[in-house]
Amino acid sequence: MQRRTLITGAVGAAASIALPLARAQNLPTGPVRIIVGFAPGGGTDLLARVIGQKLGDMWKTQVIVENKAGASGTIASDYVAKQAGDGSVLHMAHINSHALMPHLQKLSYDPEKDFQPIALVGVTPNLLICGGMQPAKTVKDLVALCKANPGRISFGSAGPGSAQHMALEMFMLQGGVKAIHVPYKGSGPMLTDLIGGQVQYSFDTMTAATPHVKNGKAIAIAQTRQKRASGHPTVPTMAESGFPGFEATTWYGLVGPGKMPVAMARRMNEDVIKAMAMPDVMEKLEASGAEDGGGSAEKFKEFMHVELAKWGKVIKDANVKIDT
């Protein structure tokens, strides 16, 4: 009896040691880099740094955000796709690099096969905005204005093939209207011209547009998710404004290279979810307009698959072409 008790105790002790050991083996053992496809200071960079700091604390290692900006985020994605799957290199995936550009350019990576989804960090609506001098300040009036002036009403975006550009294409398809797309090199210069009246309207990211809406320099006409964002409770959705099913967002999520084991992705997912539940992280996510992050790695994988297919259809139906 005593021998059996000793054996049972030894097995139990071994199991209690093995469990945290197994969990630890599913995490990187050294420094981790999160590759961001955009310049420092933008929404993607901000979210990567907020999450990265918390993961570094939890994993007891250094987590560094590294910016590889250019080509709508695809330079960074291409780099990450070629890395080892040991968890030392992660990527803050973005709608541009993982749902839009694959349909607009020939890329050297597959947005699904070459990445291991970890967790959706957040979904940000776009805001349909204009300067105070513009005549149409409701979606209904804007559709009427575009129909009365086919091909003459201008919409700015952060660049060709951007999420803002694609929101305009969806608007033109569903509204049966034609407008002029005016691409800029980022939201900053576009917003300056929109406020000054050089460009009339834009579907800009909520993160970039909100400060200008709050100070009265821009007017929010509608927002582009199915539900109203908590930061803009009085701004109607496009669906509420006569465009049923209209949803055009910017989203961000953590992924690893395709070679990363599923077990490691699931283990990382647990800690990303914990980080996102921390009050200071929740505050930063809310400030940037990022909502509905979280869920399993499998849920994020399905989300990206749906987004890739949805925007592929819009790009095909609208016959969108960009210079490569």
Secondary structure, 3 states (H helix, E strand, C coil): CHHHHHHHHHHHHHHHHHHHHHHHHCCCCCCEEEEECCCCCCHHHHHHHHHHHHHHHHHCCCEEEEECCCHHHHHHHHHHHCCCCCCCEEEEEEHHHHHHHHHCCCCCCCCCCCEEEEEEEEEEEEEEEEECCCCCCCHHHHHHHHHHCCCCCEEEECCCCCHHHHHHHHHHHHHCCCCEEEECCCHHHHHHHHHHCCCCEEEEEHHHHHHHHHCCCEEEEEECCCCCCCCCCCCCECHHHCCCCCCCEEEEEEEEECCCCHHHHHHHHHHHHHHHCCHHHHHHHHHCCCECCECCHHHHHHHHHHHHHHHHHHHHHCCCCCCC
